[in-house]
Amino acid sequence: MTGAEDAMTVTDPSAFLPKDYTDRMRTLLGDEYPAFEASYNDSRYYALRINPLKVDKADIEGILSDIGADRGANVPWCEEGYYYDKDSCQAGRSPYHDAGAYYIQEPSAMSVISAMDPKPGERICDLCAAPGGKTTHIAGRMMGEGILVANEIVPDRARILARNVERMGVTNCVVTNASPQDMALRFPGYFHKVCVDAPCSGEGMFRKDEDATGEWSLSAVDMCADRQAEILDAAADMVMPGGVIIYSTCTFEPAENERAITGFISRHPDWHIADTGLASIPTRGRAEWADGCAEAGLTTRIWPHISHGEGHFIARLIRDCYIATAGIGDRTLFSGPNSKRKARNGDFGKRNMSLCDEVSRFLHTELKLEALSPSPERIYETSDSVFMLPDGFDAKRLNGIKVIRPGLELVNMKKNRLEPAHALAMSVSKNEKYNICNLTMDEAYMFLRGETFVPSTAPVRNGEENGNAVTGGWVIASINGVSMGWGKLTGVTLKNHYPKGLRRDLEH
């Protein structure tokens, strides 16, 4: 079912694990250490997380079957998560993956957002967000309602984050590339919830990637602990009274886990630790895990010798409601220069009204998307695209920081014309009315390669009784109703508009 039953070729984990690491783990785990070390002889567990933004519950079983992952065991701490056998499942090489039907994610990492419990309508920040597993998990729980800000300080990783947000069809997410401290300046007391999946020494990655052991050292642990404290302090400034920080790492080090939490509480007496709510995760273990943290029993650890995952630590922190709140969330926003993209935001005059009208006409008449009607205050124009900000989001908060994705990209501006953005096709709901061309699996592979072809099934109008035939123009190519991208119908031929940078040839 999971692939974890097959033994690895490793016979002596201590041969590749750093000695300082094994010495510390022996002290930490005591008589549990032999079982922990033996877990390195097991294969890792694989899992995927179904995307509720694009997949209905009734369709899950069929998709799992199509990719060779017959519905197996759920990941116990994540209702959207399913284990699969990597030897029989083509999860990463299926058109369903590129269509955003699911996200491949290490199973223990799925626990973090289950502990956060995002709700539609909330304001949420994923502060250390790349590559996007937790961001897209949050988005799936929010169901397009509310404001989601995903930040990543490393530019290349921020671009990967934005691509995954796009692939998963997220409509209400702003992706930024800034330091946590800069984010705190722009969003003081703003969020209901902030996720800090902190950069760490990565001990939970050792079974997954033996090369990670070469980057581990005692000094790296100390460096990570210092950096985690700085990130947590910035996150605290971003949370409203009564709000929540979910802190997580994929390391076993108390210095980066329990001690990081006790240090945070000592610096921020207006915060307290609360139960993570992850009752499905076994909690047995030695008292030494607490390592001076009196309330460590409220945190959660996933261990590879106990649970079916690589390892994670999760803590839930709550800001007290009774503190003085004067001015929180209303401080003067940073008034630095606009980005080099020459965005015209904050100017909701004639230009925004005219652009909004132009885009709306294109959406309704050219693309036949009846439900989408952006308002002028949500329009965000860059040098070559028009985006729609999340509802209620103030674009002035983005002044002076690098923005990778200011919401949902609607159209690309070409010379004398508009073209639909790929992100727009990925974001359409199955319940909306739009022109759709449902592809066979073979045609879906052709579409991902960028080929032009005559589809075996003629495009129709989605959401209308009898599915009225479409005779020309823009259509959304889909596989079993899961949108993949734009095509343009000329006669009976579907001209491929799948982005060149995303095209790939998948063997099947």
CORLIN-V872923 format. One record per residue. N is the residue number from 1. RES is the residue in three letters. PHI is phi in whole degrees, 0 to 359 (999 if undefined). OMEGA is omega in whole degrees, 0 to 359 (NA if undefined). Layout:
# CORLIN-V872923
((N/RES/PHI/OMEGA) (N/RES/PHI/OMEGA))
This chain:
# CORLIN-V872923
((1/MET/999/187) (2/THR/247/185) (3/GLY/88/184) (4/ALA/278/181) (5/GLU/283/181) (6/ASP/279/183) (7/ALA/286/174) (8/MET/280/179) (9/THR/279/180) (10/VAL/293/178) (11/THR/246/180) (12/ASP/225/182) (13/PRO/303/181) (14/SER/295/179) (15/ALA/289/180) (16/PHE/242/178) (17/LEU/279/179) (18/PRO/300/183) (19/LYS/297/179) (20/ASP/301/179) (21/TYR/292/182) (22/THR/295/177) (23/ASP/298/181) (24/ARG/292/180) (25/MET/291/176) (26/ARG/298/179) (27/THR/294/183) (28/LEU/292/189) (29/LEU/262/178) (30/GLY/58/184) (31/ASP/288/174) (32/GLU/274/186) (33/TYR/300/180) (34/PRO/304/178) (35/ALA/294/178) (36/PHE/297/180) (37/GLU/296/180) (38/ALA/296/181) (39/SER/296/177) (40/TYR/290/175) (41/ASN/273/179) (42/ASP/264/172) (43/SER/290/178) (44/ARG/287/176) (45/TYR/268/179) (46/TYR/242/180) (47/ALA/206/173) (48/LEU/228/181) (49/ARG/241/180) (50/ILE/296/182) (51/ASN/264/183) (52/PRO/290/176) (53/LEU/290/184) (54/LYS/234/185) (55/VAL/231/174) (56/ASP/281/181) (57/LYS/304/182) (58/ALA/294/184) (59/ASP/263/187) (60/ILE/298/184) (61/GLU/300/180) (62/GLY/295/179) (63/ILE/293/178) (64/LEU/300/179) (65/SER/294/182) (66/ASP/297/181) (67/ILE/265/178) (68/GLY/82/178) (69/ALA/239/180) (70/ASP/311/190) (71/ARG/310/180) (72/GLY/251/185) (73/ALA/285/171) (74/ASN/290/167) (75/VAL/293/193) (76/PRO/297/182) (77/TRP/259/181) (78/CYS/212/185) (79/GLU/294/180) (80/GLU/271/188) (81/GLY/265/179) (82/TYR/223/173) (83/TYR/287/174) (84/TYR/214/179) (85/ASP/269/185) (86/LYS/295/182) (87/ASP/281/182) (88/SER/245/185) (89/CYS/251/178) (90/GLN/256/187) (91/ALA/302/184) (92/GLY/276/183) (93/ARG/236/178) (94/SER/248/173) (95/PRO/304/178) (96/TYR/299/178) (97/HIS/295/181) (98/ASP/294/178) (99/ALA/280/178) (100/GLY/81/179) (101/ALA/289/180) (102/TYR/203/178) (103/TYR/236/177) (104/ILE/282/187) (105/GLN/212/176) (106/GLU/301/191) (107/PRO/301/182) (108/SER/292/178) (109/ALA/293/179) (110/MET/290/182) (111/SER/290/189) (112/VAL/297/183) (113/ILE/283/171) (114/SER/298/177) (115/ALA/289/179) (116/MET/290/181) (117/ASP/56/180) (118/PRO/296/180) (119/LYS/235/173) (120/PRO/304/177) (121/GLY/93/180) (122/GLU/280/171) (123/ARG/256/189) (124/ILE/227/176) (125/CYS/236/168) (126/ASP/257/195) (127/LEU/279/179) (128/CYS/233/206) (129/ALA/268/185) (130/ALA/294/5) (131/PRO/274/174) (132/GLY/124/181) (133/GLY/301/182) (134/LYS/283/176) (135/THR/300/182) (136/THR/290/174) (137/HIS/294/176) (138/ILE/301/182) (139/ALA/300/179) (140/GLY/297/178) (141/ARG/283/181) (142/MET/281/177) (143/MET/54/174) (144/GLY/81/183) (145/GLU/249/182) (146/GLY/106/183) (147/ILE/239/178) (148/LEU/239/176) (149/VAL/245/180) (150/ALA/247/184) (151/ASN/242/175) (152/GLU/216/186) (153/ILE/282/182) (154/VAL/271/187) (155/PRO/304/182) (156/ASP/298/179) (157/ARG/290/177) (158/ALA/295/178) (159/ARG/290/175) (160/ILE/297/177) (161/LEU/303/181) (162/ALA/298/179) (163/ARG/295/179) (164/ASN/290/175) (165/VAL/299/178) (166/GLU/295/183) (167/ARG/300/183) (168/MET/274/174) (169/GLY/72/182) (170/VAL/280/183) (171/THR/256/191) (172/ASN/247/186) (173/CYS/243/171) (174/VAL/257/180) (175/VAL/253/181) (176/THR/240/180) (177/ASN/231/187) (178/ALA/211/174) (179/SER/282/176) (180/PRO/302/181) (181/GLN/294/177) (182/ASP/294/177) (183/MET/296/180) (184/ALA/295/178) (185/LEU/294/186) (186/ARG/267/183) (187/PHE/230/181) (188/PRO/291/177) (189/GLY/56/191) (190/TYR/264/192) (191/PHE/262/170) (192/HIS/288/184) (193/LYS/216/175) (194/VAL/231/175) (195/CYS/263/173) (196/VAL/243/173) (197/ASP/271/199) (198/ALA/285/169) (199/PRO/303/187) (200/CYS/216/181) (201/SER/286/167) (202/GLY/69/181) (203/GLU/295/176) (204/GLY/289/179) (205/MET/263/188) (206/PHE/298/180) (207/ARG/286/180) (208/LYS/284/185) (209/ASP/213/182) (210/GLU/297/179) (211/ASP/297/180) (212/ALA/296/180) (213/THR/294/180) (214/GLY/289/180) (215/GLU/265/184) (216/TRP/271/172) (217/SER/199/177) (218/LEU/298/179) (219/SER/292/177) (220/ALA/295/177) (221/VAL/299/180) (222/ASP/295/179) (223/MET/297/179) (224/CYS/297/181) (225/ALA/298/178) (226/ASP/295/181) (227/ARG/293/179) (228/GLN/298/179) (229/ALA/297/179) (230/GLU/295/180) (231/ILE/294/179) (232/LEU/298/179) (233/ASP/296/177) (234/ALA/295/180) (235/ALA/299/182) (236/ALA/300/180) (237/ASP/290/186) (238/MET/268/188) (239/VAL/258/178) (240/MET/286/175) (241/PRO/305/184) (242/GLY/85/181) (243/GLY/279/193) (244/VAL/230/163) (245/ILE/248/168) (246/ILE/259/181) (247/TYR/253/180) (248/SER/213/172) (249/THR/217/171) (250/CYS/247/177) (251/THR/234/179) (252/PHE/259/187) (253/GLU/290/175) (254/PRO/302/180) (255/ALA/298/180) (256/GLU/261/184) (257/ASN/241/184) (258/GLU/300/182) (259/ARG/290/175) (260/ALA/297/181) (261/ILE/286/179) (262/THR/296/177) (263/GLY/296/179) (264/PHE/297/181) (265/ILE/298/180) (266/SER/293/179) (267/ARG/276/185) (268/HIS/228/183) (269/PRO/293/177) (270/ASP/273/178) (271/TRP/237/173) (272/HIS/218/180) (273/ILE/268/181) (274/ALA/230/178) (275/ASP/298/180) (276/THR/287/181) (277/GLY/79/182) (278/LEU/267/186) (279/ALA/292/184) (280/SER/282/183) (281/ILE/262/179) (282/PRO/302/186) (283/THR/245/184) (284/ARG/295/180) (285/GLY/159/185) (286/ARG/276/179) (287/ALA/295/181) (288/GLU/299/177) (289/TRP/303/182) (290/ALA/298/174) (291/ASP/48/177) (292/GLY/91/180) (293/CYS/266/187) (294/ALA/298/184) (295/GLU/251/183) (296/ALA/297/179) (297/GLY/295/178) (298/LEU/276/178) (299/THR/276/182) (300/THR/231/173) (301/ARG/239/171) (302/ILE/253/182) (303/TRP/246/182) (304/PRO/291/178) (305/HIS/269/180) (306/ILE/241/184) (307/SER/243/182) (308/HIS/272/179) (309/GLY/192/186) (310/GLU/277/179) (311/GLY/133/179) (312/HIS/201/173) (313/PHE/235/181) (314/ILE/224/174) (315/ALA/226/180) (316/ARG/244/182) (317/LEU/244/183) (318/ILE/236/176) (319/ARG/277/183) (320/ASP/295/183) (321/CYS/276/192) (322/TYR/271/180) (323/ILE/289/176) (324/ALA/297/186) (325/THR/243/183) (326/ALA/302/175) (327/GLY/86/182) (328/ILE/295/180) (329/GLY/85/183) (330/ASP/237/179) (331/ARG/292/180) (332/THR/297/181) (333/LEU/287/177) (334/PHE/303/185) (335/SER/247/179) (336/GLY/286/183) (337/PRO/290/174) (338/ASN/292/180) (339/SER/290/180) (340/LYS/292/179) (341/ARG/284/177) (342/LYS/60/179) (343/ALA/293/180) (344/ARG/257/184) (345/ASN/254/185) (346/GLY/89/178) (347/ASP/256/184) (348/PHE/258/181) (349/GLY/268/186) (350/LYS/297/182) (351/ARG/297/181) (352/ASN/294/179) (353/MET/296/181) (354/SER/294/180) (355/LEU/295/179) (356/CYS/299/179) (357/ASP/297/181) (358/GLU/296/180) (359/VAL/294/181) (360/SER/299/178) (361/ARG/299/180) (362/PHE/295/180) (363/LEU/298/187) (364/HIS/277/186) (365/THR/269/183) (366/GLU/273/184) (367/LEU/263/179) (368/LYS/62/175) (369/LEU/267/188) (370/GLU/284/189) (371/ALA/279/188) (372/LEU/267/181) (373/SER/221/181) (374/PRO/293/177) (375/SER/263/184) (376/PRO/304/182) (377/GLU/289/178) (378/ARG/259/180) (379/ILE/282/178) (380/TYR/230/184) (381/GLU/260/171) (382/THR/247/184) (383/SER/295/184) (384/ASP/221/182) (385/SER/213/172) (386/VAL/236/181) (387/PHE/247/172) (388/MET/245/179) (389/LEU/294/172) (390/PRO/303/183) (391/ASP/300/178) (392/GLY/89/183) (393/PHE/274/180) (394/ASP/268/184) (395/ALA/295/180) (396/LYS/297/178) (397/ARG/294/182) (398/LEU/268/180) (399/ASN/299/174) (400/GLY/88/175) (401/ILE/238/181) (402/LYS/282/180) (403/VAL/248/179) (404/ILE/270/183) (405/ARG/212/183) (406/PRO/274/182) (407/GLY/110/183) (408/LEU/273/177) (409/GLU/285/183) (410/LEU/265/184) (411/VAL/219/170) (412/ASN/257/182) (413/MET/263/176) (414/LYS/262/179) (415/LYS/296/176) (416/ASN/66/179) (417/ARG/199/173) (418/LEU/248/172) (419/GLU/231/181) (420/PRO/290/177) (421/ALA/285/178) (422/HIS/302/181) (423/ALA/301/180) (424/LEU/295/178) (425/ALA/298/182) (426/MET/291/188) (427/SER/263/186) (428/VAL/293/177) (429/SER/278/178) (430/LYS/297/182) (431/ASN/271/181) (432/GLU/279/174) (433/LYS/266/178) (434/TYR/198/179) (435/ASN/276/188) (436/ILE/233/172) (437/CYS/237/180) (438/ASN/280/184) (439/LEU/263/168) (440/THR/286/179) (441/MET/299/179) (442/ASP/297/179) (443/GLU/292/178) (444/ALA/296/175) (445/TYR/298/178) (446/MET/297/180) (447/PHE/298/180) (448/LEU/294/176) (449/ARG/279/180) (450/GLY/88/184) (451/GLU/281/170) (452/THR/262/186) (453/PHE/202/174) (454/VAL/264/182) (455/PRO/293/182) (456/SER/288/177) (457/THR/243/182) (458/ALA/293/177) (459/PRO/300/180) (460/VAL/223/178) (461/ARG/271/179) (462/ASN/288/176) (463/GLY/84/177) (464/GLU/247/181) (465/GLU/300/180) (466/ASN/73/176) (467/GLY/54/183) (468/ASN/306/184) (469/ALA/294/176) (470/VAL/255/186) (471/THR/257/180) (472/GLY/176/176) (473/GLY/93/184) (474/TRP/288/175) (475/VAL/223/177) (476/ILE/261/177) (477/ALA/282/185) (478/SER/222/171) (479/ILE/237/185) (480/ASN/51/176) (481/GLY/86/178) (482/VAL/268/189) (483/SER/293/182) (484/MET/241/182) (485/GLY/159/184) (486/TRP/268/167) (487/GLY/227/178) (488/LYS/236/186) (489/LEU/274/174) (490/THR/236/188) (491/GLY/66/177) (492/VAL/253/184) (493/THR/263/178) (494/LEU/260/177) (495/LYS/281/189) (496/ASN/275/176) (497/HIS/242/175) (498/TYR/294/186) (499/PRO/304/183) (500/LYS/300/181) (501/GLY/290/180) (502/LEU/257/185) (503/ARG/293/177) (504/ARG/203/182) (505/ASP/258/182) (506/LEU/262/175) (507/GLU/287/178) (508/HIS/207/NA))
